[in-house]
Amino acid sequence: MITFRDRMARGTSRTGWLDSRHTFSFAEYRDPGQMGFRSLRVINEDRVVPGAGFPPHSHRDMDIISYVLEGTLEHKDSLGNGTKIRPGDVQRMSAGTGITHSEFNASRTEPVHFLQIWIIPDRKNLTPSYEQRNFPIDERRGRLRLVAAPAGDGDTVTLHQDARLFVANLQSGEKVEHAVDRGRGIWLQVARGIVALNGTEMREGDGAAAENEAAIGILADTDAEVLLFDLG
């Protein structure tokens, strides 16, 4: 069974510097029917204007992934990390017992467009940690590239949960398929372009949950970028 989450039904938050779309309940947007999917708790599509960003704030007991689509996001945290996150990078920050961080768009001219993703870890009170890796476009073009997974499961950033994140960049007409093991659930998020999931059209910002499906097929109607979560 596949359940679609239309991009226009998402929650919204707008300030002078941030335009955010919430696939699931977040901050002041509360919908009891949209509290996440399995261990996937948050997908926020954020656009930050030049010279602005999220001031220092704290989290606990969450694995947080930042995935930049356009621009450069500057990260600082209480562990002493200071990095720049660009398209092709996957950043994972495990808040654990507590971490404070900020994210900022230092450009004077270019906005930042990125996805903020939260995954509930399989245990609380982990030691806070940070990891960032680059996945070149050649590794993502025309196939589902595993970019985040439990420790020891390939060349990825580490998640503290039975969850795997794949990314694919597809040209118009390309198709990828993903076999689904019994008992697992799939969430597909369209980051750019138009695709068909098992024959049903999805556009940028749309999401879909798939359960009790043996496999899913993703056909690109235009050039597209998709994120696929395989969740226990």
Rosetta blueprint (number, residue, H / E / L):
1 M L
2 I E
3 T E
4 F E
5 R E
6 D L
7 R H
8 M H
9 A H
10 R L
11 G E
12 T E
13 S E
14 R E
15 T L
16 G L
17 W L
18 L E
19 D E
20 S E
21 R E
22 H E
23 T L
24 F L
25 S L
26 F E
27 A L
28 E L
29 Y E
30 R L
31 D L
32 P L
33 G L
34 Q L
35 M L
36 G L
37 F E
38 R L
39 S L
40 L E
41 R E
42 V E
43 I E
44 N E
45 E E
46 D E
47 R E
48 V E
49 V L
50 P L
51 G L
52 A L
53 G E
54 F E
55 P E
56 P E
57 H E
58 S E
59 H E
60 R L
61 D L
62 M L
63 D E
64 I E
65 I E
66 S E
67 Y E
68 V E
69 L E
70 E E
71 G L
72 T L
73 L E
74 E E
75 H E
76 K E
77 D E
78 S L
79 L L
80 G L
81 N L
82 G E
83 T E
84 K E
85 I E
86 R L
87 P L
88 G L
89 D E
90 V E
91 Q E
92 R E
93 M E
94 S E
95 A L
96 G L
97 T L
98 G L
99 I E
100 T E
101 H E
102 S E
103 E E
104 F E
105 N L
106 A L
107 S L
108 R L
109 T L
110 E L
111 P L
112 V E
113 H E
114 F E
115 L E
116 Q E
117 I E
118 W E
119 I E
120 I L
121 P L
122 D L
123 R L
124 K L
125 N L
126 L L
127 T L
128 P L
129 S E
130 Y E
131 E E
132 Q E
133 R E
134 N E
135 F L
136 P L
137 I H
138 D H
139 E H
140 R H
141 R E
142 G L
143 R L
144 L L
145 R E
146 L E
147 V E
148 A E
149 A E
150 P E
151 A L
152 G L
153 D L
154 G L
155 D L
156 T L
157 V E
158 T E
159 L E
160 H L
161 Q L
162 D L
163 A E
164 R E
165 L E
166 F E
167 V E
168 A E
169 N E
170 L E
171 Q L
172 S L
173 G L
174 E L
175 K E
176 V E
177 E E
178 H E
179 A E
180 V L
181 D L
182 R L
183 G L
184 R L
185 G E
186 I E
187 W E
188 L E
189 Q E
190 V E
191 A E
192 R E
193 G L
194 I E
195 V E
196 A E
197 L E
198 N L
199 G L
200 T E
201 E E
202 M E
203 R E
204 E L
205 G L
206 D L
207 G E
208 A E
209 A E
210 A E
211 E E
212 N L
213 E L
214 A L
215 A E
216 I E
217 G E
218 I E
219 L E
220 A E
221 D L
222 T L
223 D L
224 A E
225 E E
226 V E
227 L E
228 L E
229 F E
230 D E
231 L E
232 G L
